[in-house]
Amino acid sequence: PRSDYWTADADGYLEYANIVRKAVITTLEDETQHSMRYEDQDVYTGKTWNYAGLTGFEDCYVFNRKISSIVNCPSIPNPDASKRGAQFTAVLEFFLIADTNVVDFKTYIMAEINKDSWFTAFKLVLDRLVVESTPDDIQDGEDDETRTEAIDVFVIDKPDDNFGPNTFPPTPEPTTLPTEETDRPTDHPTDDSTESPTPT
């Protein structure tokens, strides 16, 4: 299966995490019909904010393994992805930012992610991106069922440093994977009217 290719070494884990992140962003943009880059200032109508986006991504966990060197990056202890029809679990951390009313934007994004339609669309986007990134010889001669891995993505609401009843505390140990930097969008807007990012 393709998962054997992606979990063969540390670079595979990190690259797959980038693919998962890209799939999350792409699906949110497709489903909301808005850019998730704050800098694009893509205006929302009928909302309590004008423009908003995602920033400060951290890839915490993929293929049931912690991949971040950050101690407080969330992860799922003893994950059972099969409960949601998946084989593996992935956890992403990011911040939400808006020109005003960032809490309302956060509520909006969490509602989108929790829709069945969003998760269906996400799985299609993820599979397309994985197919595009996997060498042809890994895919030739294998049927879809044996080469498709189903990832259950958790986006955990992590208000400040407090863990609510539906969140998981972070694992204390650092990753055993290499800690080289990946290309993550970390720049925060400098507009004085912008609210502080809310961790999600």
Kinemage of the C-alpha trace (Angstrom):
@kinemage 1
@onewidth
@group {chain A} dominant
@subgroup {mainchain}
@vectorlist {calphas} color= white
{ca pro a 1} P 0.000 0.000 0.000
{ca arg a 2} L 1.014 3.622 -0.429
{ca ser a 3} L 1.364 4.077 3.326
{ca asp a 4} L 4.428 1.814 3.242
{ca tyr a 5} L 6.085 4.304 0.896
{ca trp a 6} L 5.226 7.341 3.024
{ca thr a 7} L 6.307 5.772 6.323
{ca ala a 8} L 9.581 4.317 5.071
{ca asp a 9} L 11.629 7.237 6.449
{ca ala a 10} L 11.324 10.544 8.285
{ca asp a 11} L 11.168 12.605 5.097
{ca gly a 12} L 8.082 10.666 4.056
{ca tyr a 13} L 6.280 11.472 7.299
{ca leu a 14} L 7.078 15.174 6.968
{ca glu a 15} L 6.110 15.359 3.312
{ca tyr a 16} L 2.831 13.551 3.957
{ca ala a 17} L 2.069 15.976 6.793
{ca asn a 18} L 2.538 18.836 4.323
{ca ile a 19} L 0.099 17.122 1.973
{ca val a 20} L -2.490 16.755 4.745
{ca arg a 21} L -2.124 20.435 5.601
{ca lys a 22} L -2.516 21.439 1.964
{ca ala a 23} L -5.631 19.259 1.723
{ca val a 24} L -7.160 20.961 4.778
{ca ile a 25} L -6.527 24.437 3.347
{ca thr a 26} L -7.717 23.499 -0.147
{ca thr a 27} L -10.919 21.905 1.163
{ca leu a 28} L -11.723 24.889 3.374
{ca glu a 29} L -11.202 27.225 0.432
{ca asp a 30} L -13.387 25.069 -1.814
{ca glu a 31} L -16.177 24.716 0.744
{ca thr a 32} L -16.224 28.339 1.942
{ca gln a 33} L -15.380 29.869 -1.449
{ca his a 34} L -12.873 32.104 0.313
{ca ser a 35} L -9.101 32.264 0.479
{ca met a 36} L -7.616 31.045 3.749
{ca arg a 37} L -4.694 33.491 3.367
{ca tyr a 38} L -5.335 36.539 5.529
{ca glu a 39} L -3.065 38.602 3.295
{ca asp a 40} L -5.479 38.106 0.375
{ca gln a 41} L -8.124 40.111 2.299
{ca asp a 42} L -10.881 38.081 0.658
{ca val a 43} L -14.001 39.912 1.869
{ca tyr a 44} L -16.861 37.971 3.465
{ca thr a 45} L -20.398 39.318 3.134
{ca gly a 46} L -23.031 39.020 5.854
{ca lys a 47} L -20.459 38.105 8.536
{ca thr a 48} L -19.230 39.930 11.620
{ca trp a 49} L -15.701 40.073 10.163
{ca asn a 50} L -14.544 41.465 6.834
{ca tyr a 51} L -11.637 39.183 6.032
{ca ala a 52} L -9.842 36.433 7.862
{ca gly a 53} L -7.583 33.430 7.410
{ca leu a 54} L -5.354 30.723 8.861
{ca thr a 55} L -1.755 31.122 9.960
{ca gly a 56} L 0.952 29.548 12.124
{ca phe a 57} L 0.506 25.939 11.000
{ca glu a 58} L 2.225 23.169 12.898
{ca asp a 59} L 2.105 19.558 11.736
{ca cys a 60} L 1.832 17.659 15.001
{ca tyr a 61} L 0.937 14.084 14.213
{ca val a 62} L 0.563 11.829 11.200
{ca phe a 63} L 0.261 8.067 10.659
{ca asn a 64} L -0.398 7.715 14.415
{ca arg a 65} L 2.993 9.200 15.229
{ca lys a 66} L 4.079 12.540 16.657
{ca ile a 67} L 6.266 14.404 14.152
{ca ser a 68} L 6.692 17.827 15.761
{ca ser a 69} L 9.611 18.779 17.990
{ca ile a 70} L 7.340 21.186 19.873
{ca val a 71} L 6.527 19.718 23.283
{ca asn a 72} L 3.012 21.181 23.518
{ca cys a 73} L 1.923 20.235 20.008
{ca pro a 74} L -1.347 18.281 20.452
{ca ser a 75} L -1.530 14.585 19.705
{ca ile a 76} L -4.005 11.772 20.280
{ca pro a 77} L -3.001 9.178 22.876
{ca asn a 78} L -3.816 5.649 21.708
{ca pro a 79} L -5.813 6.780 18.675
{ca asp a 80} L -8.508 4.548 17.237
{ca ala a 81} L -9.025 6.001 13.775
{ca ser a 82} L -11.282 3.074 12.843
{ca lys a 83} L -14.087 4.662 14.864
{ca arg a 84} L -14.431 7.171 12.032
{ca gly a 85} L -13.709 4.754 9.209
{ca ala a 86} L -10.027 5.606 8.930
{ca gln a 87} L -6.753 3.719 9.204
{ca phe a 88} L -4.594 6.496 10.655
{ca thr a 89} L -4.863 9.721 12.608
{ca ala a 90} L -3.349 13.128 11.827
{ca val a 91} L -3.370 16.239 14.027
{ca leu a 92} L -2.789 19.794 12.812
{ca glu a 93} L -2.458 22.954 14.854
{ca phe a 94} L -3.035 26.417 13.427
{ca phe a 95} L -4.162 29.901 14.380
{ca leu a 96} L -7.157 31.834 13.135
{ca ile a 97} L -6.882 35.540 12.437
{ca ala a 98} L -9.467 38.125 11.422
{ca asp a 99} L -9.698 41.889 11.097
{ca thr a 100} L -12.436 41.804 13.771
{ca asn a 101} L -14.545 39.271 15.689
{ca val a 102} L -12.057 36.428 15.376
{ca val a 103} L -14.145 34.294 17.774
{ca asp a 104} L -17.036 34.375 15.285
{ca phe a 105} L -14.668 33.357 12.500
{ca lys a 106} L -13.391 30.502 14.646
{ca thr a 107} L -16.964 29.285 15.239
{ca tyr a 108} L -17.592 29.453 11.494
{ca ile a 109} L -14.469 27.449 10.589
{ca met a 110} L -15.085 24.796 13.237
{ca ala a 111} L -18.660 24.391 11.993
{ca glu a 112} L -17.396 23.928 8.431
{ca ile a 113} L -14.826 21.315 9.454
{ca asn a 114} L -17.411 19.356 11.418
{ca lys a 115} L -19.749 19.006 8.440
{ca asp a 116} L -19.978 15.575 6.813
{ca ser a 117} L -19.763 17.281 3.423
{ca trp a 118} L -16.456 18.883 4.380
{ca phe a 119} L -14.906 15.601 5.452
{ca thr a 120} L -16.115 13.876 2.259
{ca ala a 121} L -14.583 16.648 0.157
{ca phe a 122} L -11.397 16.562 2.218
{ca lys a 123} L -10.873 12.842 1.614
{ca leu a 124} L -11.225 13.368 -2.144
{ca val a 125} L -8.735 16.253 -2.127
{ca leu a 126} L -6.270 14.364 0.064
{ca asp a 127} L -6.366 11.276 -2.126
{ca arg a 128} L -5.800 13.373 -5.262
{ca leu a 129} L -2.807 15.136 -3.714
{ca val a 130} L -1.331 11.862 -2.457
{ca val a 131} L -1.707 10.226 -5.883
{ca glu a 132} L 0.012 13.214 -7.501
{ca ser a 133} L 2.908 12.978 -5.026
{ca thr a 134} L 3.393 9.201 -5.013
{ca pro a 135} L 5.771 7.660 -7.591
{ca asp a 136} L 3.973 5.838 -10.383
{ca asp a 137} L 5.688 2.529 -9.676
{ca ile a 138} L 4.138 2.488 -6.182
{ca gln a 139} L 0.658 2.737 -7.676
{ca asp a 140} L 0.874 0.598 -10.805
{ca gly a 141} L -0.610 -2.867 -10.529
{ca glu a 142} L -2.466 -2.215 -7.299
{ca asp a 143} L -6.168 -1.669 -6.898
{ca asp a 144} L -7.635 1.387 -5.187
{ca glu a 145} L -8.555 -0.446 -2.001
{ca thr a 146} L -5.020 -1.621 -1.264
{ca arg a 147} L -3.266 1.662 -2.047
{ca thr a 148} L -5.626 4.170 -0.459
{ca glu a 149} L -5.016 5.159 3.135
{ca ala a 150} L -7.821 6.858 5.059
{ca ile a 151} L -6.602 9.607 7.375
{ca asp a 152} L -8.825 10.903 10.167
{ca val a 153} L -7.790 14.513 10.770
{ca phe a 154} L -8.286 16.125 14.165
{ca val a 155} L -8.366 19.903 14.483
{ca ile a 156} L -8.383 20.400 18.234
{ca asp a 157} L -9.870 23.489 19.853
{ca lys a 158} L -7.097 24.445 22.267
{ca pro a 159} L -8.041 27.662 24.081
{ca asp a 160} L -4.875 29.189 25.516
{ca asp a 161} L -3.165 26.554 27.709
{ca asn a 162} L -6.338 25.090 29.169
{ca phe a 163} L -7.692 21.764 28.019
{ca gly a 164} L -11.451 21.458 27.876
{ca pro a 165} L -13.465 18.246 28.107
{ca asn a 166} L -13.207 17.576 24.367
{ca thr a 167} L -9.481 18.203 23.950
{ca phe a 168} L -6.431 16.074 24.549
{ca pro a 169} L -3.324 17.171 26.460
{ca pro a 170} L -0.095 17.148 24.465
{ca thr a 171} L 2.413 14.373 24.679
{ca pro a 172} L 5.402 15.547 26.760
{ca glu a 173} L 8.123 13.834 24.770
{ca pro a 174} L 9.561 15.328 21.578
{ca thr a 175} L 9.395 13.563 18.265
{ca thr a 176} L 11.946 10.978 17.242
{ca leu a 177} L 11.817 12.260 13.677
{ca pro a 178} L 14.296 14.836 12.324
{ca thr a 179} L 13.444 18.398 13.319
{ca glu a 180} L 14.415 20.218 10.139
{ca glu a 181} L 12.177 23.155 9.331
{ca thr a 182} L 9.392 22.767 6.814
{ca asp a 183} L 7.780 25.527 4.801
{ca arg a 184} L 5.083 26.710 7.185
{ca pro a 185} L 3.213 30.028 6.934
{ca thr a 186} L 4.067 31.735 10.213
{ca asp a 187} L 3.870 35.443 9.446
{ca his a 188} L 1.198 37.302 11.356
{ca pro a 189} L -0.422 40.463 9.936
{ca thr a 190} L 0.852 43.699 11.438
{ca asp a 191} L -2.365 45.708 11.059
{ca asp a 192} L -3.083 47.296 14.455
{ca ser a 193} L -6.790 46.599 14.024
{ca thr a 194} L -6.216 42.867 13.730
{ca glu a 195} L -7.216 40.727 16.674
{ca ser a 196} L -4.745 38.303 18.175
{ca pro a 197} L -4.793 34.847 16.583
{ca thr a 198} L -6.891 32.272 18.369
{ca pro a 199} L -5.235 28.843 18.685
{ca thr a 200} L -7.348 26.081 17.198
